[in-house]
Structure formats: C-alpha cells, structure tokens
C-alpha cells in the first residue's frame, strides 16, 4: 500500500471517490457538486459517475436535506453537501426533526444512512454568516454522529467510516485546513468513531482540542515544550461519540486539563469535556481544569477584529501557563 502527500481537501475527495467506486449506492448531492464543489472536493466526479450519482441541486437546503433522507430510506447512501455549515440553518427541521429521529421513531425500521458534509469554522474575511462553529448544537442532538477531523489522514478515514455508517453522520470539514498537507494511504481504511489521536505526549498538562484549531494547539505545545512544559495533546477527532477514556487517562497522569475550541466558549463542547473529567476523576485528582474559546460575539468581517476574536497560539500558551500556576 503506497502513501501520498495530499492536501486535506484532496484527501476527502479521494475518500469519497474510493467509496463511490466501491459501492454503487453511494452518491453525492448538493449545490454545484457536478462542477466539482465549492472547494474542488468532487473534482472529476461527474465524468466518471454521471449525472445520476453526482447531482447538482437547486439552491434550497431544506429540499437537499429532505431529498437525501428520502433517498437513504429507499436504500441508497447519499452524501449531502451543504457547501458551508451556516447554510444548514435553512434545513434544520429536516435534520433535527427527521434525520436525527426517524430511526428511533420507527423502531429501527428506517435507516437514515446519510452523511451531511458541513465545512465550518473561521475562513478569512467570511464574516458572521459564513464562519460559525456550532458543533456543540449537534452533539446535544440525540441520533447523530458528530465528526470533526483536523488532518488529511483523519478526514479521509473518518469520511470512509461516515459513508459506511447506517446512522446519520454530521461531518464538519475544517475548511480553513483544506490546503494543509499530510500522508494519506492509497487504500483508505475507515477510522472508528470515538477514538482520539494523541498528537503529542507530555507529563505536565493535558490539552484537548479538535478540528481547525489543532494546528494552533500544536504550535502552542511546541512553544510550551521549549519553556519546559510538556503537554499531552489530544485531538478528539469526533465529538459524538468522544473518547472519554483517553482524555481521563491523560488527565489522571498530568493532573491538569485545558480544552481549546475555536467556537464560542459559552456552552461549548469544552464545558462538556471539563465537567466529564472532573465528575469521573473527582475534584481531588484534578489540580486544574479550564477551557479556552472565542468570546460570545459574531465573527467580524474586519481583519483586525477577526484576529482579536480568534483563539491563537499565544492565547493557548497563556491559558496553559495559567493552568500550571
């Protein structure tokens, strides 16, 4: 099996390509997918698979989401492309009240095997309606799997698992990381949901994160290491299910926890991680537990204001040092 250096967007393109070649019931639908998608994630799909399996839709997110569910219920495996996460707001009834609940409502007889791809996160100068990180909304929603990769290999392997899943999977592509490169195998194996990746090993502090903020976390960890603070850096990869065992084992070793998220800190998933760790290990075994995220304001269009809002390596280093105090 060979390994190639590819960008993250090419990695997910290869994963979808592999699965569409493997399984004729897999197909893709969404705005502009026949033209290759907004980011090139479906480049050259139309010539190979034809218009019946690469379906460019009208600009109607509720129609796209509802049609995808209907197609899944009759035995196909649609990849529903939302182009940008924020557009999902136009299809919340179909997603929240239908896709997430239909298997339960029909006693397991309905199989909503859809992948909803939702590129999310801050994208330079994209402003408040195209830069949101609302993954915690959907972790709160029973009935769906929430996937948040940060590397090309993880994005590819998790997308393969998502396409093969009989449960609905919400796949949060980190659009700001689409140009990032990494090794991806020629045959992409599925990565199981709920298994975190240890990005860096340390003894002093556990830093937990996911998705597009991971490079900033790893940069901060390198800075801390140069100053004598060795951090375990854990990339959750999926938020539901999430690897509670790996995080708790790390905090049991280090005694300190910092959760870093790109999203607004208030009511974000970081709070869930902190509370679960403290409840599991007990307050006496956790010397410090904190979270770092964005302030509770819309993402500004102005570059200087956007920079002020974003979680940066410097902010992560400062929060880590505060946890060590």
BELKAKA-V44409 format. One record per backbone hydrogen bond with DSSP energy under -1.0 kcal/mol. NH is the residue of the N-H (numbers start at 1). CO is the residue of the C=O. Records with the same first field share a line. If there is no record, write none. Layout:
BEGIN
NH=CO / CO
END
This chain:
BEGIN
4=184
6=182
8=180
9=178
11=7
12=8
13=9
14=10
15=11
16=12
17=13
18=14
19=15
20=16
21=17
22=18
23=19
26=23
27=77
28=53
29=79
30=55
33=30
36=33
37=32
42=36
43=40
45=42
49=45
50=46
53=50
54=50
55=28
57=30
60=58
64=60
65=61
66=62
67=63
68=64
69=65
70=66
71=67
72=68
73=69
75=72
76=71
77=25
79=27
80=115
81=29
82=117
84=82
85=119
87=84
88=85
89=86
90=87
91=88
95=91
96=92
97=93
99=94
100=95
102=98
105=101
106=102
107=104
108=103
109=106
113=111
114=112
115=78
116=169
117=80
118=171
120=173
121=132
126=123
130=127
137=134
139=135
140=136
145=168
146=240
147=170
148=237
155=151
156=152
157=153
158=154
159=155
160=156
161=157
162=158
163=159
164=160
169=114
170=145
171=116
172=147
173=171
175=120 / 173
177=174
178=175
180=177
182=6
184=4
186=2
191=157
197=235
199=233
200=233
204=230
205=230
206=256
207=232
208=258
209=234
211=148
214=211
217=213
218=214
219=215
220=216
221=217
222=218
223=219
224=220
225=221
226=222
228=225
229=224
232=205
233=200
234=207
235=197
236=209
238=236
239=146
240=146
244=242
247=243
248=244
249=245
250=246
251=247
252=248
253=249
254=250
255=251
257=288
258=206
259=290
260=208
261=292
265=294
268=265
271=268
273=269
274=270
275=271
276=272
277=273
278=274
279=275
280=276
281=277
282=278
285=282
287=255
288=255
290=257
292=259
294=263
297=295
306=302
307=303
308=304
309=305
310=306
316=312
317=313
318=314
319=315
320=316
321=317
322=318
323=319
324=320
END
